[in-house]
Amino acid sequence: MATQNEMLESKYIQKEDLAQPTRITVAGCSREDIGRDGRQDWKWIVSFEGQWKPMILNVTNTKAFFNALGADSDDWKGKQIILFNDLSVSYEGKQGGIRVYQQMEIADAPPVQTQQPAPPFDPTDDIPF
């Protein structure tokens, strides 16, 4: 059976994608229009190497990326960051949110996931029921 997260899959990384703290390599950073229904909504997006989905940067995580990776986002490519689901975060009545271990905390970070996430659902795969 599919989980709710699999059925409501997002184009961008979500807190549910981070079952444990995860070390990910940055591929780049760009500004993109993520608006819907003809409305523009420009946000900064960080992309990652491998099969990881990109991440929309909010104010808190923007500051954390700069603190951890340096003052010029053009220099982030190839650097590693540890993302985790912080259950102390609450937003719109939902618990949890993506956070970044600061550079000084990386040495003290708990063991991290090193494997790539499962590939996205492929509707052409055989359904086992």
Secondary structure, DSSP 8 states (H G I E B T S, - for coil): ---HHHHT--SS--GGG-SS-EEEEEEEEEEEE---TT---EEEEEEESTT---EE--HHHHHHHHHHH-S-GGG-TT-EEEEEE-TT-EETTEE--EEE--GGGGGG----B-S-------TTS----
